[in-house]
Amino acid sequence: MKWFVDGDQVVVTKDDFVNLQESPTVFIRKDSEQGKIIQTSGVRGLPFSDLLFIKDILDHGGGIFIP
């Protein structure tokens, strides 16, 4: 998974990301616990349960991560 910051959101994508219109993405509030973890440690710094949840959202077309 890749990630980047877009405004007040951390955006998580699959490795084959093309653009926001064509690729599934997960939006996470930048100031949330998960957003802060990703910004400091990357996606791999998240708890395993959060990673599974994000992967499931990506596999179903993308969306918003709400813990």
Backbone as CSV, one residue per row, in Angstrom:
resi,resn,N_x,N_y,N_z,CA_x,CA_y,CA_z,C_x,C_y,C_z
1,MET,0.832,-1.181,0.000,0.000,0.000,0.000,0.881,1.251,0.000
2,LYS,0.370,2.281,-0.666,1.039,3.581,-0.683,0.159,4.577,0.069
3,TRP,0.746,5.686,0.453,-0.039,6.727,1.111,0.525,8.094,0.769
4,PHE,-0.323,9.099,0.865,0.088,10.485,0.705,-0.927,11.367,1.422
5,VAL,-0.544,12.603,1.661,-1.426,13.564,2.319,-2.078,14.426,1.249
6,ASP,-3.396,14.606,1.375,-4.155,15.469,0.474,-5.055,16.347,1.340
7,GLY,-4.628,17.588,1.553,-5.389,18.490,2.416,-5.378,18.005,3.854
8,ASP,-6.571,17.783,4.422,-6.665,17.320,5.807,-6.872,15.807,5.899
9,GLN,-6.541,15.101,4.831,-6.721,13.648,4.776,-5.408,12.946,4.460
10,VAL,-5.243,11.756,5.024,-4.208,10.834,4.581,-4.920,9.891,3.619
11,VAL,-4.348,9.704,2.452,-4.953,8.866,1.429,-4.114,7.602,1.293
12,VAL,-4.761,6.444,1.430,-4.083,5.165,1.281,-4.587,4.514,0.001
13,THR,-3.660,3.994,-0.804,-4.001,3.382,-2.077,-3.294,2.041,-2.216
14,LYS,-3.695,1.310,-3.229,-2.967,0.091,-3.584,-1.688,0.496,-4.305
15,ASP,-0.771,-0.436,-4.438,0.513,-0.146,-5.078,0.369,0.243,-6.549
16,ASP,-0.714,-0.185,-7.200,-0.894,0.121,-8.624,-1.721,1.397,-8.842
17,PHE,-1.673,2.309,-7.897,-2.424,3.569,-7.956,-2.139,4.317,-9.254
18,VAL,-3.230,4.790,-9.927,-3.114,5.584,-11.144,-3.460,7.039,-10.835
19,ASN,-4.683,7.278,-10.361,-5.112,8.610,-9.954,-6.366,8.470,-9.095
20,LEU,-6.808,9.569,-8.480,-7.941,9.516,-7.551,-9.254,9.147,-8.234
21,GLN,-9.381,9.389,-9.518,-10.619,9.073,-10.219,-10.714,7.598,-10.615
22,GLU,-9.571,6.966,-10.892,-9.573,5.603,-11.416,-9.215,4.529,-10.394
23,SER,-8.548,4.879,-9.329,-8.032,3.890,-8.383,-8.801,3.930,-7.072
24,PRO,-9.007,2.757,-6.443,-9.637,2.772,-5.118,-8.715,3.445,-4.107
25,THR,-9.302,4.239,-3.238,-8.542,4.946,-2.210,-9.304,4.907,-0.892
26,VAL,-8.563,5.029,0.181,-9.157,5.139,1.509,-8.708,6.472,2.090
27,PHE,-9.670,7.254,2.534,-9.395,8.556,3.138,-9.469,8.423,4.654
28,ILE,-8.433,8.927,5.320,-8.335,8.879,6.778,-8.016,10.295,7.255
29,ARG,-8.767,10.780,8.240,-8.481,12.114,8.770,-7.023,12.205,9.215
30,LYS,-6.367,13.262,8.780,-4.949,13.448,9.092,-4.702,13.564,10.582
31,ASP,-5.655,14.131,11.321,-5.466,14.331,12.757,-5.993,13.171,13.600
32,SER,-6.461,12.087,12.954,-6.924,10.921,13.703,-5.721,10.104,14.183
33,GLU,-5.955,9.179,15.092,-4.875,8.320,15.592,-4.200,7.576,14.441
34,GLN,-5.020,6.997,13.544,-4.481,6.242,12.421,-3.733,7.160,11.455
35,GLY,-4.273,8.350,11.201,-3.605,9.298,10.318,-2.241,9.706,10.852
36,LYS,-2.169,9.937,12.150,-0.896,10.309,12.770,0.109,9.166,12.691
37,ILE,-0.351,7.938,12.914,0.546,6.771,12.837,1.113,6.648,11.428
38,ILE,0.260,6.759,10.422,0.722,6.624,9.042,1.748,7.702,8.714
39,GLN,1.518,8.921,9.156,2.439,10.015,8.856,3.792,9.855,9.531
40,THR,3.827,9.191,10.677,5.104,9.026,11.376,5.786,7.693,11.081
41,SER,4.995,6.613,10.887,5.577,5.268,10.734,5.203,4.577,9.435
42,GLY,4.365,5.211,8.624,3.906,4.553,7.407,2.738,3.624,7.701
43,VAL,2.204,3.045,6.657,1.041,2.170,6.786,1.360,0.954,7.650
44,ARG,2.586,0.468,7.561,2.978,-0.724,8.341,2.996,-0.476,9.849
45,GLY,2.929,0.780,10.256,2.892,1.096,11.676,1.518,0.909,12.303
46,LEU,0.497,0.731,11.462,-0.868,0.559,11.971,-1.064,-0.804,12.612
47,PRO,-1.982,-0.907,13.555,-2.341,-2.227,14.091,-2.877,-3.109,12.961
48,PHE,-2.668,-4.398,13.079,-3.057,-5.357,12.040,-4.545,-5.257,11.716
49,SER,-5.378,-5.054,12.723,-6.828,-4.963,12.478,-7.164,-3.757,11.595
50,ASP,-6.471,-2.638,11.786,-6.694,-1.466,10.942,-6.232,-1.729,9.511
51,LEU,-5.102,-2.433,9.365,-4.623,-2.782,8.024,-5.631,-3.652,7.285
52,LEU,-6.193,-4.626,7.977,-7.202,-5.490,7.353,-8.431,-4.700,6.945
53,PHE,-8.854,-3.767,7.792,-10.020,-2.942,7.496,-9.753,-2.072,6.264
54,ILE,-8.574,-1.456,6.197,-8.209,-0.633,5.055,-8.147,-1.473,3.786
55,LYS,-7.551,-2.653,3.871,-7.482,-3.545,2.705,-8.883,-3.914,2.227
56,ASP,-9.777,-4.189,3.150,-11.155,-4.532,2.777,-11.837,-3.352,2.071
57,ILE,-11.631,-2.148,2.571,-12.216,-0.965,1.931,-11.651,-0.811,0.515
58,LEU,-10.343,-0.970,0.359,-9.729,-0.871,-0.965,-10.266,-1.942,-1.915
59,ASP,-10.430,-3.150,-1.405,-10.913,-4.250,-2.237,-12.363,-4.072,-2.672
60,HIS,-13.083,-3.200,-1.989,-14.488,-2.948,-2.333,-14.685,-1.565,-2.969
61,GLY,-13.639,-1.021,-3.592,-13.768,0.206,-4.357,-13.338,1.475,-3.657
62,GLY,-12.921,1.396,-2.398,-12.462,2.578,-1.670,-13.538,3.197,-0.799
63,GLY,-13.126,4.193,-0.026,-14.069,4.855,0.868,-13.366,5.597,1.963
64,ILE,-14.086,5.795,3.051,-13.590,6.551,4.206,-13.370,5.589,5.364
65,PHE,-12.218,5.712,6.003,-11.920,4.910,7.187,-12.531,5.613,8.400
66,ILE,-13.472,4.948,9.026,-14.080,5.463,10.254,-13.865,4.419,11.331
67,PRO,-12.961,4.726,12.281,-12.672,3.715,13.332,-13.866,3.458,14.233
